[in-house]
Amino acid sequence: MPSNRTRLILKTAAATLALAGLAGAIGGFIVLRAGWYDTSATAQHLQPVYTLLEKGMTYSVRNHSSEVRVPPLGAPQQVKQGALVYAAHCAQCHGGPGFAQAKIGQSMQPLPGPLIDASARWQPRELYWITKHGIKMSGMPAWQFHISESDLWAVVAFMGVLPTLSARDYEQATRAGPASAPAPGAVR
């Protein structure tokens, strides 16, 4: 059985931790209710907030995409279709080889990152899940009701080759051709 001194130390430590937690919660509530945290689209998050949100998003995507089954990717026609879908729906916010995002993408907070290296940071199933479901409070829309399933996978296939494209290659890949015609019944 611990001595009285040990019990006193443990009780003091527990009480200190409880009070510190309560003080932190009260402080957070005051900041929240007073509206002191700037949520405007013209101000970046504080680094700890940004880091916390980024980590949470990464863990969430990995968890929710774990059941996604990846079909065969990389057929030339699929990559071509993905390039066209990317140019129509993604480039204005994320940019591409040889160009930055459009004004709409530049005005968002958090600033949409370039997708040139997305395939190095994310698995195909994760890229698919992000593209299909979007990311809350980031401006990334859920494309599942606007782009067909095959086009979602085509964009993922295209992002796999995106790092290898020069500005000229990108321009050629996104030039409208036979792949730009939607399949009958395809959701656009």
Buried (B, 14 or more C-beta within 10 A) or exposed (E): EEEEEEEEEEEEEEEEEEEEEEEEEEEEEEEEEEEEEEEEEEEEBEEEEEEEBEEEBEEBBBEBBEEBEEEEBEEEEBBBBBBBBBBBBBBBBBBBBEEEBEEEBEEBBBBBBBBBEBBEEBBBBBBBBBBBBBBEEBBBBBBBEEBBEBBBBBBBBBBBBBEEBEEEBBBEBBEEEEBBEEEEEEBE
